[in-house]
Amino acid sequence: MEYAAFISNIENIDRIKNDGFPSDLIPDSWKENTLSFNRLYFGQEFCEKLIPSTNDIGKALDFAQNNNMEFTFLTPFVTEDGLEKWEKILEYMHGMKPGAEVVINDMGIFHLIRERFPDFKRVLGRLLTKQKRGPRILRMKGKVPDETIEHFQRFNADAPKLAGFYKNLGFTRIELDNTLQGISRDNETPASLYFPYIYVSTTRMCLTNQCDDRKESMRAIFPCKKECRQIHFTIEHGEIPIPVTIAGNTQFIYNDRLPESPDNLHIDRLVYEPCVPV
Amino acid sequence: MNMKILSPLSKPDEVTPLVEAGAEEFYAGVLDTAWRKKYTNVGSINRREWSVSNLESYDDLDRVVRTAHKLGAKVYPPMNALYSAHQYESLNRNLEEMRKIPVDALIVADPGLLLTLKETGWDREIHISTGCTTFNHRTALFYSEFGATRIVIPRHQNITEMVRLAKSIDFMEKECFIFNSGCKNIDGFCTYHHGANEILHKGSYKLPKKLGLDYAFLKTLRRLPQCMAKKIARFCNLKSDSACLLNYKVTPHILKDWTPAQAGKAKKWLESTFNIYSGLDPCGVCAIPDLVEAGLVSIKIVGRENPTYKKVMDVKFLRRMLDLWEKNDMSRTEYKQEAKKAYKEVYDAPCQEWCYYPETSFERTLSGKDR
């Protein structure tokens, strides 16, 4: 079992020192080797505007090296504008760490990497593995057929035809959330499991963006002042069985209860998020 | 090529009035009993999980297609859900039914289904669903490798981004949304379950939807003064099926620097975005000049679940605005003024600038001209 720690903001790097390893959250069936982080995840999945600076990437790479950690770089979904900007970041990353592992959350970024940086190790990100993650599933259990629950425990990236296709495209790993309905897998492609924060939904009409200075109900894509690094929100409603966290443009739910056995699910990497990754 | 109006449809007898109103293309999904028995409406075979949004059988779809073809319109059924391994048997059965009907294209989101279509020699067009989140031209290039001919460009782009993207995809047809469904989340990245209320609240949810009462409620809200409408929407505890329209209790958590006063303002703003009113149907007709210039071939109305009269009204309004721009030599400024007037006339409520493409500007034009 590989234990990774994931931050998207370099200011949170102190939260992943080895005394921050969440031993109490990890059941014995998941414990192997030394209980310390051996990989650093750094980057951004949900917002093209939260581009890490080259300085931040350098700090993250140094931290990984100084702590004997492997390194994984995460990339978001991107517009045309974002594609240009992230191409430059990928160029920088390629110069610093050729052959680095890169989590891909946009088929356009995949297309770019295949063409320009073919030696990057490709990982299918959680925006592309397409698990259904909504919390209402807790209310539906017992009210829908078993086949329905089984369907929601699975996802398209594991269907044999598509799993084979992704493998042929060079994806060697897939990224999963620790969904409330549980996970069921037959496909043997190695998987990483993110916990305890599960992404549920994301937007480009960021609700946090300029949230202290908006006209009521006005919706649009505004210039970003990175308010997401200063304030988060919890939203609650009787129709949704657990609270939802809004961090930046993305909604997350919390689940720290890990599945019984990682081996049956071909999960060989646990990705711990000490805070919501925005 | 003239831009086409792509209308939603959920009953065979809607074809004729919608063609008469000005629709030239349709999308209509089938959610049949066998699929629903296993996976329920929540695990729908397409991206509309509400029963009322779908045709009940392939016989119905066949009637839709034959009538539409007689009237010169095209039909693109969506099979644009994401399918797990165990669903492929049922999916292939549905695909066989689909092959027997002369549909013009299939709207697809799952690369697994795209592979299946390629392997089994699908001989009609393939449209890439908004579920594929094509926010850049390289994503479009990726999907063109499957033989897809059209991209449905996702919402959540301002008009400058939309036009830039559309112009960069010169190797495929492009279609975009123009009317209805103001969800704040990105369709292809939202993983909430929809249609759950049909299971959790059954008749108390299904019947009003079937009778079109939810649209009637929104229509009433639209006619009220905004401050009153917002209050009603915020304090009336409707069990919306869409998680983004529930009136949540919001609690801010300051991480650093912000004052409690700022957090208070932010909380108030956030609360104002979560209620049924925030789902009021957005409109993009002011962007038509930009969309025409950007080379989009089709503009799509959302709302398969809407009552027939609402669908007809939307198509007629779009037809009028499209004709106004395409058949007259008028400036964008004049067009915008006419659009606002027409909106009030058709919907009996003023345009509230609830825009699909809020950056539309009539002072600025893409070509640098006011026409």
HADDOCK unambig.tbl for C-alpha pairs under 7 A between the chains (distance, minus, plus):
assign (segid A and resid 78 and name CA) (segid B and resid 135 and name CA) 6.21 0.50 0.50
assign (segid A and resid 78 and name CA) (segid B and resid 136 and name CA) 6.69 0.50 0.50
assign (segid A and resid 79 and name CA) (segid B and resid 135 and name CA) 4.72 0.50 0.50
assign (segid A and resid 79 and name CA) (segid B and resid 136 and name CA) 5.00 0.50 0.50
assign (segid A and resid 80 and name CA) (segid B and resid 135 and name CA) 6.86 0.50 0.50
assign (segid A and resid 80 and name CA) (segid B and resid 136 and name CA) 4.81 0.50 0.50
assign (segid A and resid 80 and name CA) (segid B and resid 137 and name CA) 6.98 0.50 0.50
assign (segid A and resid 80 and name CA) (segid B and resid 165 and name CA) 6.44 0.50 0.50
assign (segid A and resid 107 and name CA) (segid B and resid 139 and name CA) 5.10 0.50 0.50
assign (segid A and resid 107 and name CA) (segid B and resid 142 and name CA) 6.77 0.50 0.50
assign (segid A and resid 108 and name CA) (segid B and resid 136 and name CA) 6.42 0.50 0.50
assign (segid A and resid 108 and name CA) (segid B and resid 138 and name CA) 4.28 0.50 0.50
assign (segid A and resid 108 and name CA) (segid B and resid 139 and name CA) 3.89 0.50 0.50
assign (segid A and resid 111 and name CA) (segid B and resid 138 and name CA) 6.07 0.50 0.50
assign (segid A and resid 111 and name CA) (segid B and resid 142 and name CA) 6.56 0.50 0.50
assign (segid A and resid 127 and name CA) (segid B and resid 189 and name CA) 6.50 0.50 0.50
assign (segid A and resid 132 and name CA) (segid B and resid 191 and name CA) 4.91 0.50 0.50
assign (segid A and resid 132 and name CA) (segid B and resid 192 and name CA) 6.77 0.50 0.50
assign (segid A and resid 133 and name CA) (segid B and resid 191 and name CA) 5.25 0.50 0.50
assign (segid A and resid 133 and name CA) (segid B and resid 192 and name CA) 6.16 0.50 0.50
assign (segid A and resid 134 and name CA) (segid B and resid 191 and name CA) 5.72 0.50 0.50
assign (segid A and resid 134 and name CA) (segid B and resid 192 and name CA) 3.98 0.50 0.50
assign (segid A and resid 134 and name CA) (segid B and resid 193 and name CA) 5.52 0.50 0.50
assign (segid A and resid 136 and name CA) (segid B and resid 193 and name CA) 6.77 0.50 0.50
assign (segid A and resid 145 and name CA) (segid B and resid 38 and name CA) 6.42 0.50 0.50
assign (segid A and resid 147 and name CA) (segid B and resid 38 and name CA) 5.79 0.50 0.50
assign (segid A and resid 147 and name CA) (segid B and resid 39 and name CA) 6.22 0.50 0.50
assign (segid A and resid 148 and name CA) (segid B and resid 38 and name CA) 6.34 0.50 0.50
assign (segid A and resid 148 and name CA) (segid B and resid 39 and name CA) 4.50 0.50 0.50
assign (segid A and resid 148 and name CA) (segid B and resid 40 and name CA) 6.88 0.50 0.50
assign (segid A and resid 148 and name CA) (segid B and resid 43 and name CA) 6.72 0.50 0.50
assign (segid A and resid 151 and name CA) (segid B and resid 84 and name CA) 6.08 0.50 0.50
assign (segid A and resid 154 and name CA) (segid B and resid 84 and name CA) 5.80 0.50 0.50
assign (segid A and resid 155 and name CA) (segid B and resid 83 and name CA) 6.75 0.50 0.50
assign (segid A and resid 155 and name CA) (segid B and resid 84 and name CA) 4.86 0.50 0.50
assign (segid A and resid 156 and name CA) (segid B and resid 82 and name CA) 5.81 0.50 0.50
assign (segid A and resid 156 and name CA) (segid B and resid 83 and name CA) 5.07 0.50 0.50
assign (segid A and resid 156 and name CA) (segid B and resid 84 and name CA) 4.58 0.50 0.50
assign (segid A and resid 156 and name CA) (segid B and resid 85 and name CA) 6.87 0.50 0.50
assign (segid A and resid 158 and name CA) (segid B and resid 85 and name CA) 6.87 0.50 0.50
assign (segid A and resid 159 and name CA) (segid B and resid 84 and name CA) 5.59 0.50 0.50
assign (segid A and resid 159 and name CA) (segid B and resid 85 and name CA) 4.15 0.50 0.50
assign (segid A and resid 160 and name CA) (segid B and resid 85 and name CA) 6.67 0.50 0.50
assign (segid A and resid 161 and name CA) (segid B and resid 112 and name CA) 6.07 0.50 0.50
assign (segid A and resid 162 and name CA) (segid B and resid 111 and name CA) 6.76 0.50 0.50
assign (segid A and resid 162 and name CA) (segid B and resid 112 and name CA) 4.77 0.50 0.50
assign (segid A and resid 200 and name CA) (segid B and resid 190 and name CA) 6.44 0.50 0.50
assign (segid A and resid 200 and name CA) (segid B and resid 191 and name CA) 5.41 0.50 0.50
assign (segid A and resid 200 and name CA) (segid B and resid 192 and name CA) 6.45 0.50 0.50
assign (segid A and resid 201 and name CA) (segid B and resid 185 and name CA) 6.50 0.50 0.50
assign (segid A and resid 201 and name CA) (segid B and resid 189 and name CA) 5.99 0.50 0.50
assign (segid A and resid 201 and name CA) (segid B and resid 190 and name CA) 4.31 0.50 0.50
assign (segid A and resid 201 and name CA) (segid B and resid 191 and name CA) 5.81 0.50 0.50
assign (segid A and resid 202 and name CA) (segid B and resid 185 and name CA) 5.64 0.50 0.50
assign (segid A and resid 202 and name CA) (segid B and resid 186 and name CA) 6.15 0.50 0.50
assign (segid A and resid 202 and name CA) (segid B and resid 189 and name CA) 6.26 0.50 0.50
assign (segid A and resid 202 and name CA) (segid B and resid 190 and name CA) 6.34 0.50 0.50
assign (segid A and resid 203 and name CA) (segid B and resid 184 and name CA) 6.48 0.50 0.50
assign (segid A and resid 203 and name CA) (segid B and resid 185 and name CA) 4.60 0.50 0.50
assign (segid A and resid 203 and name CA) (segid B and resid 186 and name CA) 5.05 0.50 0.50
assign (segid A and resid 204 and name CA) (segid B and resid 156 and name CA) 5.81 0.50 0.50
assign (segid A and resid 205 and name CA) (segid B and resid 156 and name CA) 6.54 0.50 0.50
assign (segid A and resid 205 and name CA) (segid B and resid 184 and name CA) 6.40 0.50 0.50
assign (segid A and resid 207 and name CA) (segid B and resid 270 and name CA) 6.84 0.50 0.50
assign (segid A and resid 211 and name CA) (segid B and resid 266 and name CA) 4.77 0.50 0.50
assign (segid A and resid 211 and name CA) (segid B and resid 269 and name CA) 6.43 0.50 0.50
assign (segid A and resid 212 and name CA) (segid B and resid 262 and name CA) 5.50 0.50 0.50
assign (segid A and resid 212 and name CA) (segid B and resid 263 and name CA) 6.87 0.50 0.50
assign (segid A and resid 212 and name CA) (segid B and resid 265 and name CA) 5.13 0.50 0.50
assign (segid A and resid 212 and name CA) (segid B and resid 266 and name CA) 4.44 0.50 0.50
assign (segid A and resid 214 and name CA) (segid B and resid 269 and name CA) 6.66 0.50 0.50
assign (segid A and resid 216 and name CA) (segid B and resid 269 and name CA) 5.67 0.50 0.50
assign (segid A and resid 216 and name CA) (segid B and resid 272 and name CA) 5.91 0.50 0.50
assign (segid A and resid 217 and name CA) (segid B and resid 272 and name CA) 5.59 0.50 0.50
assign (segid A and resid 217 and name CA) (segid B and resid 273 and name CA) 5.13 0.50 0.50
assign (segid A and resid 217 and name CA) (segid B and resid 278 and name CA) 6.70 0.50 0.50
assign (segid A and resid 220 and name CA) (segid B and resid 358 and name CA) 6.17 0.50 0.50
assign (segid A and resid 221 and name CA) (segid B and resid 158 and name CA) 6.88 0.50 0.50
assign (segid A and resid 230 and name CA) (segid B and resid 254 and name CA) 6.06 0.50 0.50
assign (segid A and resid 230 and name CA) (segid B and resid 255 and name CA) 4.85 0.50 0.50
assign (segid A and resid 230 and name CA) (segid B and resid 256 and name CA) 5.05 0.50 0.50
assign (segid A and resid 230 and name CA) (segid B and resid 257 and name CA) 6.64 0.50 0.50
assign (segid A and resid 230 and name CA) (segid B and resid 258 and name CA) 6.65 0.50 0.50
assign (segid A and resid 231 and name CA) (segid B and resid 252 and name CA) 6.88 0.50 0.50
assign (segid A and resid 231 and name CA) (segid B and resid 253 and name CA) 5.65 0.50 0.50
assign (segid A and resid 231 and name CA) (segid B and resid 254 and name CA) 4.55 0.50 0.50
assign (segid A and resid 231 and name CA) (segid B and resid 255 and name CA) 5.29 0.50 0.50
assign (segid A and resid 232 and name CA) (segid B and resid 252 and name CA) 5.96 0.50 0.50
assign (segid A and resid 232 and name CA) (segid B and resid 253 and name CA) 5.17 0.50 0.50
assign (segid A and resid 232 and name CA) (segid B and resid 254 and name CA) 6.56 0.50 0.50
assign (segid A and resid 233 and name CA) (segid B and resid 250 and name CA) 6.61 0.50 0.50
assign (segid A and resid 233 and name CA) (segid B and resid 251 and name CA) 5.46 0.50 0.50
assign (segid A and resid 233 and name CA) (segid B and resid 252 and name CA) 4.36 0.50 0.50
assign (segid A and resid 233 and name CA) (segid B and resid 253 and name CA) 5.62 0.50 0.50
assign (segid A and resid 234 and name CA) (segid B and resid 250 and name CA) 5.80 0.50 0.50
assign (segid A and resid 234 and name CA) (segid B and resid 251 and name CA) 5.09 0.50 0.50
assign (segid A and resid 234 and name CA) (segid B and resid 252 and name CA) 6.45 0.50 0.50
assign (segid A and resid 235 and name CA) (segid B and resid 248 and name CA) 5.57 0.50 0.50
assign (segid A and resid 235 and name CA) (segid B and resid 249 and name CA) 5.50 0.50 0.50
assign (segid A and resid 235 and name CA) (segid B and resid 250 and name CA) 4.62 0.50 0.50
assign (segid A and resid 235 and name CA) (segid B and resid 251 and name CA) 6.39 0.50 0.50
assign (segid A and resid 236 and name CA) (segid B and resid 248 and name CA) 5.17 0.50 0.50
assign (segid A and resid 236 and name CA) (segid B and resid 249 and name CA) 5.15 0.50 0.50
assign (segid A and resid 236 and name CA) (segid B and resid 250 and name CA) 6.70 0.50 0.50
assign (segid A and resid 237 and name CA) (segid B and resid 248 and name CA) 5.03 0.50 0.50
assign (segid A and resid 237 and name CA) (segid B and resid 249 and name CA) 6.44 0.50 0.50
